Amino acid sequence: MSPTPFRRAAAVVALSALLTGGIATAQAATTPSPTPTATATAEPTTEPTTEPTVEPTVEPTTEPTAEPTTEPTVEPTAEPTTEPTAEPTTEPTPTPSEEPAPAVEPVPALTVVQPTCTGLNAAPTGRLVIEPAASTAWLVITNGSSLFGLNEEDVVAEGDAGVAGDVAVAPGAYDVFAFPLAGEFGELGEWEAFPEVGNFVSRTVTVTAGTCPAVDELTEATRGGFTAPATVGPGGTLVLSGLPAGAVLHAYLFSVPTDLGVATVAADGTLRLTVPAGIAAGTHRVALYRADGTLLGWQYVEVLAAGTGAGTLAVTGADPQAAGLAAALLVAAGGALVLARRRQTAR
Protein backbone atom coordinates (compact mmCIF):
# COMPACT_ATOMS: atom_id res chain seq x y z
CA MET A 1 0.00 0.00 0.00
CA SER A 2 1.55 3.32 -1.08
CA PRO A 3 1.65 6.13 1.50
CA THR A 4 -1.28 8.54 1.31
CA PRO A 5 -0.90 12.33 1.67
CA PHE A 6 -2.05 11.85 5.27
CA ARG A 7 0.79 9.51 6.26
CA ARG A 8 3.34 11.41 4.14
CA ALA A 9 2.43 14.59 6.06
CA ALA A 10 2.92 12.83 9.39
CA ALA A 11 6.28 11.47 8.26
CA VAL A 12 7.50 14.89 7.06
CA VAL A 13 6.65 16.52 10.40
CA ALA A 14 8.42 13.78 12.33
CA LEU A 15 11.49 13.92 10.06
CA SER A 16 11.68 17.72 10.38
CA ALA A 17 11.72 17.44 14.15
CA LEU A 18 14.56 14.91 14.01
CA LEU A 19 16.59 16.98 11.52
CA THR A 20 16.17 20.17 13.56
CA GLY A 21 17.51 18.45 16.65
CA GLY A 22 20.43 16.95 14.66
CA ILE A 23 21.48 20.26 13.11
CA ALA A 24 21.49 22.02 16.48
CA THR A 25 23.70 19.27 17.91
CA ALA A 26 26.11 19.48 14.98
CA GLN A 27 26.43 23.26 15.25
CA ALA A 28 27.16 22.99 18.94
CA ALA A 29 29.90 20.43 18.22
CA THR A 30 31.64 22.37 15.38
CA THR A 31 31.61 25.97 16.78
CA PRO A 32 35.24 26.78 17.79
CA SER A 33 35.92 28.24 21.20
CA PRO A 34 38.19 31.39 21.44
CA THR A 35 41.90 30.77 22.21
CA PRO A 36 43.92 33.44 24.10
CA THR A 37 47.18 34.71 22.54
CA ALA A 38 50.34 33.19 23.93
CA THR A 39 52.16 36.56 24.70
CA ALA A 40 51.29 40.23 25.12
CA THR A 41 51.70 42.64 22.15
CA ALA A 42 55.03 44.44 21.94
CA GLU A 43 53.69 48.00 21.51
CA PRO A 44 50.81 49.54 23.51
CA THR A 45 47.81 50.94 21.74
CA THR A 46 47.69 54.61 20.74
CA GLU A 47 46.95 57.08 23.54
CA PRO A 48 43.65 58.99 23.37
CA THR A 49 43.77 62.53 21.94
CA THR A 50 44.18 65.38 24.42
CA GLU A 51 41.83 67.78 22.59
CA PRO A 52 38.15 66.95 22.09
CA THR A 53 36.71 66.66 18.63
CA VAL A 54 34.95 69.62 17.03
CA GLU A 55 31.51 70.39 18.47
CA PRO A 56 28.54 69.96 16.09
CA THR A 57 27.07 73.12 14.58
CA VAL A 58 23.90 74.56 16.10
CA GLU A 59 22.15 75.12 12.77
CA PRO A 60 21.88 72.38 10.20
CA THR A 61 24.14 72.78 7.18
CA THR A 62 22.52 73.32 3.80
CA GLU A 63 24.93 71.05 2.04
CA PRO A 64 25.85 67.65 3.33
CA THR A 65 29.19 67.71 5.17
CA ALA A 66 32.03 65.58 3.93
CA GLU A 67 32.12 63.77 7.23
CA PRO A 68 28.92 62.56 8.93
CA THR A 69 27.72 64.63 11.87
CA THR A 70 27.71 63.02 15.29
CA GLU A 71 24.28 64.43 16.28
CA PRO A 72 21.02 64.04 14.34
CA THR A 73 19.72 67.02 12.34
CA VAL A 74 17.36 69.44 14.11
CA GLU A 75 14.63 69.38 11.46
CA PRO A 76 13.05 66.16 10.22
CA THR A 77 13.41 65.06 6.67
CA ALA A 78 10.77 65.96 4.09
CA GLU A 79 7.29 64.38 4.38
CA PRO A 80 6.49 61.47 2.05
CA THR A 81 4.43 62.34 -1.01
CA THR A 82 0.68 61.79 -0.81
CA GLU A 83 0.37 60.62 -4.42
CA PRO A 84 1.95 57.42 -5.68
CA THR A 85 5.01 57.80 -7.89
CA ALA A 86 4.59 57.35 -11.64
CA GLU A 87 7.17 54.60 -11.81
CA PRO A 88 7.44 51.72 -9.34
CA THR A 89 10.27 51.89 -6.86
CA THR A 90 13.21 49.57 -7.45
CA GLU A 91 13.59 48.71 -3.78
CA PRO A 92 10.94 46.67 -1.88
CA THR A 93 8.93 48.34 0.85
CA PRO A 94 10.55 47.99 4.30
CA THR A 95 7.45 46.32 5.83
CA PRO A 96 6.00 43.28 4.02
CA SER A 97 2.28 43.14 3.38
CA GLU A 98 0.17 40.92 5.66
CA GLU A 99 -0.22 37.26 4.72
CA PRO A 100 -3.75 36.15 3.86
CA ALA A 101 -5.52 34.26 6.66
CA PRO A 102 -5.52 30.48 6.18
CA ALA A 103 -8.76 28.90 5.01
CA VAL A 104 -10.92 27.47 7.80
CA GLU A 105 -12.20 23.95 7.19
CA PRO A 106 -14.79 21.97 9.19
CA VAL A 107 -13.75 18.77 10.96
CA PRO A 108 -15.15 15.58 9.41
CA ALA A 109 -18.62 14.35 10.39
CA LEU A 110 -18.07 11.01 12.16
CA THR A 111 -20.94 8.62 12.96
CA VAL A 112 -20.51 5.37 14.92
CA VAL A 113 -23.14 2.77 13.96
CA GLN A 114 -23.25 0.02 16.56
CA PRO A 115 -23.91 -3.63 15.56
CA THR A 116 -27.60 -4.44 15.20
CA CYS A 117 -29.58 -7.61 15.92
CA THR A 118 -31.32 -9.88 13.43
CA GLY A 119 -33.77 -11.84 15.52
CA LEU A 120 -31.69 -13.03 18.46
CA ASN A 121 -28.35 -12.81 16.61
CA ALA A 122 -26.05 -9.80 16.75
CA ALA A 123 -24.35 -8.54 13.61
CA PRO A 124 -20.58 -9.21 13.78
CA THR A 125 -19.57 -5.65 12.85
CA GLY A 126 -20.56 -2.04 13.33
CA ARG A 127 -19.67 0.87 11.02
CA LEU A 128 -17.70 4.11 11.08
CA VAL A 129 -19.19 6.63 8.66
CA ILE A 130 -16.75 9.49 7.85
CA GLU A 131 -17.68 12.54 5.76
CA PRO A 132 -14.68 14.90 5.29
CA ALA A 133 -14.43 18.33 3.66
CA ALA A 134 -12.88 18.67 0.21
CA SER A 135 -9.24 19.00 1.36
CA THR A 136 -9.33 16.79 4.48
CA ALA A 137 -7.66 13.37 4.57
CA TRP A 138 -8.41 10.81 7.30
CA LEU A 139 -7.03 7.64 8.84
CA VAL A 140 -8.47 4.96 11.16
CA ILE A 141 -6.07 2.85 13.23
CA THR A 142 -6.52 0.40 16.08
CA ASN A 143 -6.49 2.07 19.46
CA GLY A 144 -3.03 2.14 21.05
CA SER A 145 -1.07 2.06 17.77
CA SER A 146 1.51 4.80 17.14
CA LEU A 147 0.82 7.25 14.33
CA PHE A 148 4.54 7.20 13.48
CA GLY A 149 5.95 4.07 11.88
CA LEU A 150 2.56 2.43 11.37
CA ASN A 151 2.38 -1.21 10.38
CA GLU A 152 -0.16 -2.10 7.72
CA GLU A 153 -2.06 -4.33 10.15
CA ASP A 154 -2.61 -1.27 12.39
CA VAL A 155 -4.34 0.68 9.58
CA VAL A 156 -8.06 -0.10 9.49
CA ALA A 157 -8.95 2.33 6.69
CA GLU A 158 -7.81 5.63 5.18
CA GLY A 159 -9.09 8.17 2.69
CA ASP A 160 -7.53 10.85 0.51
CA ALA A 161 -8.74 14.45 0.58
CA GLY A 162 -12.52 14.71 0.36
CA VAL A 163 -13.08 10.93 0.09
CA ALA A 164 -15.94 9.72 2.32
CA GLY A 165 -15.77 6.36 4.08
CA ASP A 166 -18.20 3.75 5.41
CA VAL A 167 -15.96 1.30 7.23
CA ALA A 168 -17.11 -2.02 8.74
CA VAL A 169 -15.34 -2.61 12.06
CA ALA A 170 -15.46 -5.36 14.65
CA PRO A 171 -16.25 -4.47 18.27
CA GLY A 172 -13.30 -2.62 19.83
CA ALA A 173 -11.66 0.83 20.23
CA TYR A 174 -10.30 2.86 17.32
CA ASP A 175 -8.39 6.12 16.85
CA VAL A 176 -9.57 8.33 13.98
CA PHE A 177 -7.22 11.06 12.69
CA ALA A 178 -7.95 13.90 10.26
CA PHE A 179 -5.61 16.38 8.55
CA PRO A 180 -6.43 19.47 6.44
CA LEU A 181 -4.16 19.50 3.36
CA ALA A 182 -5.08 23.18 2.86
CA GLY A 183 -5.97 25.65 5.61
CA GLU A 184 -6.76 24.66 9.17
CA PHE A 185 -9.68 23.32 11.18
CA GLY A 186 -12.13 25.67 12.86
CA GLU A 187 -14.40 24.51 15.69
CA LEU A 188 -13.23 21.04 16.80
CA GLY A 189 -16.40 19.81 18.56
CA GLU A 190 -15.76 16.26 19.81
CA TRP A 191 -12.37 16.13 18.04
CA GLU A 192 -9.15 16.97 19.90
CA ALA A 193 -6.02 18.72 18.62
CA PHE A 194 -3.03 16.43 18.07
CA PRO A 195 -0.15 18.98 18.33
CA GLU A 196 2.54 16.33 17.93
CA VAL A 197 1.76 16.39 14.21
CA GLY A 198 0.90 19.86 12.86
CA ASN A 199 -2.81 20.48 12.29
CA PHE A 200 -3.90 16.88 12.89
CA VAL A 201 -7.00 16.22 15.04
CA SER A 202 -8.10 12.90 16.53
CA ARG A 203 -11.00 11.06 18.17
CA THR A 204 -11.18 7.73 19.99
CA VAL A 205 -14.40 5.78 19.36
CA THR A 206 -15.66 2.44 20.68
CA VAL A 207 -17.78 -0.14 18.88
CA THR A 208 -19.58 -2.41 21.35
CA ALA A 209 -20.79 -5.98 20.80
CA GLY A 210 -24.50 -6.08 20.03
CA THR A 211 -26.85 -6.94 22.91
CA CYS A 212 -29.76 -8.97 21.55
CA PRO A 213 -32.92 -10.22 23.28
CA ALA A 214 -32.86 -13.51 25.14
CA VAL A 215 -36.03 -15.60 25.52
CA ASP A 216 -35.08 -16.74 29.03
CA GLU A 217 -35.42 -13.11 30.22
CA LEU A 218 -39.18 -13.18 29.60
CA THR A 219 -40.27 -14.49 33.00
CA GLU A 220 -43.20 -13.56 35.21
CA ALA A 221 -40.81 -11.42 37.26
CA THR A 222 -40.00 -9.23 34.23
CA ARG A 223 -43.58 -9.09 32.88
CA GLY A 224 -45.17 -5.62 32.76
CA GLY A 225 -43.65 -2.19 32.26
CA PHE A 226 -46.42 -1.10 29.86
CA THR A 227 -49.98 -1.95 28.77
CA ALA A 228 -50.84 -3.92 25.62
CA PRO A 229 -54.21 -4.69 23.97
CA ALA A 230 -55.52 -8.24 24.28
CA THR A 231 -55.69 -8.84 20.52
CA VAL A 232 -54.30 -7.53 17.24
CA GLY A 233 -54.87 -8.59 13.66
CA PRO A 234 -52.06 -9.66 11.30
CA GLY A 235 -50.73 -6.59 9.50
CA GLY A 236 -52.47 -4.40 12.07
CA THR A 237 -51.13 -1.70 14.40
CA LEU A 238 -50.22 -2.68 17.94
CA VAL A 239 -50.58 0.32 20.26
CA LEU A 240 -48.70 0.03 23.57
CA SER A 241 -49.24 2.58 26.35
CA GLY A 242 -47.87 3.64 29.73
CA LEU A 243 -44.33 4.19 28.44
CA PRO A 244 -41.85 7.03 29.16
CA ALA A 245 -42.32 9.77 26.56
CA GLY A 246 -39.39 10.22 24.19
CA ALA A 247 -37.80 6.85 24.98
CA VAL A 248 -36.25 5.04 22.01
CA LEU A 249 -37.21 1.36 22.26
CA HIS A 250 -36.56 -1.80 20.27
CA ALA A 251 -39.55 -4.16 20.03
CA TYR A 252 -39.63 -7.93 19.43
CA LEU A 253 -42.47 -10.41 19.13
CA PHE A 254 -42.03 -13.96 20.47
CA SER A 255 -42.30 -17.04 20.41
CA VAL A 256 -40.65 -17.11 16.97
CA PRO A 257 -38.41 -14.02 17.38
CA THR A 258 -39.70 -11.28 15.10
CA ASP A 259 -38.02 -7.89 15.01
CA LEU A 260 -40.67 -5.13 15.08
CA GLY A 261 -38.04 -2.39 14.75
CA VAL A 262 -36.96 0.68 16.73
CA ALA A 263 -39.48 3.41 17.53
CA THR A 264 -39.78 6.49 19.74
CA VAL A 265 -42.48 6.76 22.41
CA ALA A 266 -44.92 9.59 21.70
CA ALA A 267 -45.59 12.46 24.09
CA ASP A 268 -48.71 10.70 25.41
CA GLY A 269 -46.67 7.59 26.36
CA THR A 270 -47.84 5.42 23.47
CA LEU A 271 -45.76 3.36 21.06
CA ARG A 272 -47.23 2.21 17.73
CA LEU A 273 -45.88 -0.97 16.13
CA THR A 274 -46.92 -2.80 12.96
CA VAL A 275 -47.47 -6.56 13.24
CA PRO A 276 -46.21 -8.37 10.11
CA ALA A 277 -49.01 -9.75 7.92
CA GLY A 278 -47.46 -13.20 7.83
CA ILE A 279 -47.21 -13.68 11.60
CA ALA A 280 -48.77 -16.90 12.87
CA ALA A 281 -52.07 -16.64 14.71
CA GLY A 282 -51.97 -17.36 18.42
CA THR A 283 -50.70 -15.99 21.70
CA HIS A 284 -47.40 -14.11 21.53
CA ARG A 285 -45.26 -12.03 23.85
CA VAL A 286 -44.32 -8.49 22.84
CA ALA A 287 -41.09 -7.36 24.53
CA LEU A 288 -39.48 -3.92 24.63
CA TYR A 289 -35.75 -3.21 25.03
CA ARG A 290 -33.98 0.03 25.89
CA ALA A 291 -31.23 1.59 23.74
CA ASP A 292 -28.54 -0.14 25.86
CA GLY A 293 -30.11 -3.55 25.17
CA THR A 294 -31.68 -4.11 28.60
CA LEU A 295 -35.25 -5.41 28.87
CA LEU A 296 -37.90 -2.83 29.80
CA GLY A 297 -40.73 -5.38 30.07
CA TRP A 298 -43.14 -7.60 28.13
CA GLN A 299 -46.83 -8.47 27.78
CA TYR A 300 -49.01 -11.17 26.18
CA VAL A 301 -50.93 -10.30 23.00
CA GLU A 302 -53.09 -12.56 20.81
CA VAL A 303 -52.61 -12.32 17.06
CA LEU A 304 -55.91 -13.16 15.38
CA ALA A 305 -56.25 -15.42 12.37
CA ALA A 306 -56.19 -13.77 8.95
CA GLY A 307 -59.60 -12.59 7.79
CA THR A 308 -60.97 -12.13 11.31
CA GLY A 309 -62.64 -8.72 11.28
CA ALA A 310 -62.83 -6.28 14.13
CA GLY A 311 -66.63 -6.50 14.23
CA THR A 312 -66.86 -10.29 14.45
CA LEU A 313 -67.75 -12.27 17.52
CA ALA A 314 -64.18 -13.37 17.98
CA VAL A 315 -63.16 -9.76 18.52
CA THR A 316 -66.15 -8.50 20.53
CA GLY A 317 -66.37 -11.57 22.74
CA ALA A 318 -70.21 -11.99 22.23
CA ASP A 319 -71.78 -15.26 23.42
CA PRO A 320 -72.85 -17.40 20.39
CA GLN A 321 -75.72 -19.03 22.35
CA ALA A 322 -77.15 -15.64 23.31
CA ALA A 323 -76.93 -14.51 19.70
CA GLY A 324 -78.84 -17.63 18.54
CA LEU A 325 -81.58 -17.10 21.13
CA ALA A 326 -82.04 -13.50 20.01
CA ALA A 327 -82.39 -14.61 16.40
CA ALA A 328 -85.05 -17.18 17.36
CA LEU A 329 -87.04 -14.56 19.25
CA LEU A 330 -86.97 -12.28 16.23
CA VAL A 331 -88.30 -15.05 13.99
CA ALA A 332 -91.07 -15.90 16.46
CA ALA A 333 -92.08 -12.27 16.78
CA GLY A 334 -92.23 -11.95 13.03
CA GLY A 335 -94.44 -15.03 12.72
CA ALA A 336 -96.86 -13.73 15.34
CA LEU A 337 -97.18 -10.42 13.52
CA VAL A 338 -98.05 -12.12 10.22
CA LEU A 339 -100.68 -14.31 11.93
CA ALA A 340 -102.35 -11.25 13.53
CA ARG A 341 -102.63 -9.45 10.17
CA ARG A 342 -104.27 -12.47 8.52
CA ARG A 343 -106.92 -12.61 11.24
CA GLN A 344 -107.78 -8.93 10.76
CA THR A 345 -108.16 -9.50 7.01
CA ALA A 346 -110.49 -12.48 7.53
CA ARG A 347 -112.89 -10.35 9.57
Secondary structure as GFF3:
##gff-version 3
##sequence-region A 1 347
A	DSSP	alpha_helix	5	30	.	.	.	ID=ss1
A	DSSP	beta_strand	104	105	.	.	.	ID=ss2
A	DSSP	beta_strand	109	113	.	.	.	ID=ss3
A	DSSP	beta_strand	117	118	.	.	.	ID=ss4
A	DSSP	beta_strand	121	122	.	.	.	ID=ss5
A	DSSP	beta_strand	126	131	.	.	.	ID=ss6
A	DSSP	beta_strand	136	142	.	.	.	ID=ss7
A	DSSP	three_ten_helix	152	154	.	.	.	ID=ss8
A	DSSP	beta_strand	155	159	.	.	.	ID=ss9
A	DSSP	beta_strand	165	169	.	.	.	ID=ss10
A	DSSP	beta_strand	172	180	.	.	.	ID=ss11
A	DSSP	beta_strand	184	185	.	.	.	ID=ss12
A	DSSP	beta_strand	192	193	.	.	.	ID=ss13
A	DSSP	three_ten_helix	195	197	.	.	.	ID=ss14
A	DSSP	beta_strand	201	207	.	.	.	ID=ss15
A	DSSP	three_ten_helix	215	217	.	.	.	ID=ss16
A	DSSP	three_ten_helix	220	222	.	.	.	ID=ss17
A	DSSP	beta_strand	231	232	.	.	.	ID=ss18
A	DSSP	beta_strand	237	240	.	.	.	ID=ss19
A	DSSP	beta_strand	248	254	.	.	.	ID=ss20
A	DSSP	beta_strand	258	264	.	.	.	ID=ss21
A	DSSP	beta_strand	271	274	.	.	.	ID=ss22
A	DSSP	beta_strand	282	289	.	.	.	ID=ss23
A	DSSP	beta_strand	295	303	.	.	.	ID=ss24
A	DSSP	alpha_helix	313	316	.	.	.	ID=ss25
A	DSSP	alpha_helix	320	346	.	.	.	ID=ss26
###
